[in-house]
Structures are given as C-alpha cells and as structure tokens.
C-alpha cells in the first residue's frame, strides 16, 4: 500500500453494448436465436454515466433446431464488431468464441435491461 492509499482500478465501462432482448424490457433472448440486437451507447453528462438506445440492428439468427450455422454465427458476431460487450439471456460456447475472437465480451445475464445497463454505468 502506498502513502496515497490502496490502488483502485478504474471501472470498465464499455462504450457500446449490444443487448439481446425479445421485449426490450429484459435481457432474455438467446444470442443465437435473437433476430435483432438493441445497441446502447455510453454517455457522460456532468460526471454521471448512463446508456441510451441508439439503434436496433436486425440479423439472421444463426441457431435453429438446436444447431448453429457457423457462417451465420460469425456474421452475427461481425454485425456487433463495434460493440465492446454483448448482454444476452444465454450465450453458447460457439457464440462466446465468435465474440471473443473479435474482442467482444459476451455476458449472459437475467436482468431488466435498465438494471443491467445501470450496473455497467456505475462505479
């Protein structure tokens, strides 16, 4: 410990977050079955961080009948390549790898969208 006190890491706040949600209320859709993703951007107003919806991106769900099409999975991950994080109700290992290969953090969560984004925006 230094004379200034314990070192505290700066919170990771992704600038753009893709959310898989069927209703727009909850993070509840499976990454591979989601027909579109809501894209949220981080904003800083007077030192307070929050996310705002900027767009909805349609795609072709890569998973059908328990199987996934690797080409469509890669295309879906590429569709989100400008995002640093994807929140989904479920993300399988193939999707997680496709995201990770592009430097995108995949995070399976079961929360209200507003609560998930508030946690990311907070310290």
N, C-alpha and C positions, 0 to 999 in steps of 0.2 A: 504494500500500500504506500502510495506517495503522500507527500505533505498536503497535496490537494484533495486527498480522499480517495475512495475506491473509483476505479475506472468504470464508466458506464457506457456500453455500446449504444450507438445511435440506432433507433428503431428502423427496421426495414419497412419502407412504405413503397410498394410498387406503384409506378406512375399510371399504369393501365392494367385493369383487371377484367378478365372475361368471366362471366357468370352463366352457368347452365341452369336455367330455371324454366319450368313449364308455365308457371303462373306469373312470374315476375315478383312474387312475394317471398318465396322460399328458394333457397339453394337446394333443389330437389331432383334435378334431371341427371341421368347418367351421361357422362361425357360422350360416349359413343352413340347414344340414341337421341341426342339433343339436335333438333333441326335448325336451331339458331342460338347465338350467344349474345347476351347484353354486354356491351363494353362500357366500363366506368372509368373515368379519368380522375386523378387526384388533383385537388385544388387546395391552395393555401390562401386563406383570407384572414388577414390580421393575426397571423400566427396560429390559426386553427386549421387543421386539415380535415377535409371531407371529400367524399367521392360523389360525382354527378354522372348520370347516364348520358353518354354521348352518342351512342348508336346501337343498332341491333344488326348483327351480321348473320345472314342466312347461310346455311351449308347443307351438305348431304350427309345424313347420319351414316357413319361407317359400320355400325353394328346392326345386324339383323339376324333373328332366329338363333341367338347365342354365338354367332360367328362374326368376325370382323374382317373387312376388306382392308388390307394393309395400305393399299394405294389411297383409299379414301381417308383412312386414319391419318396418314401423312399429310394429305391435302387439308384436312380439318385443322391439324396442328399448325400447318403453314398459314392458314387463314388467320390464326391468332398470334402470328410471329412478332407483332409489335406490342404484345402484352407481356408483362413480366410474371403474371400469375393467372391461373385458371381455378375457379371455385366450382365444384360440381358435387352433386349428391353421391356420385360414385365415379371412380376413375380406375379402370382396369390396368394391369401391368403393361400391356401393349401401348395404351394411350399415354400412360405415365412416361414410358420411354420415348415415345414420339415427341412429347412436350419437352422432356429433359434434354433431348438431342438438340433442341432449338433454344435452350437456355431458359425455358419457361417452367416455373414451379407449379406443379399440379397439387391441389389440396382438396381432398374430399371432406365436405362438411355437411352438417344437417342443421342449418340455422336460417332465420329470416335473412333475406338479402341485406336489409338495412343494418342488422346486428353484425353480420359478418364483415361488412364494409366498415362499420364503426370501429370494430376491433382492429382492423388493419390500419385505420387512420390514427388511432390513439397511440400514446407513448408506450 
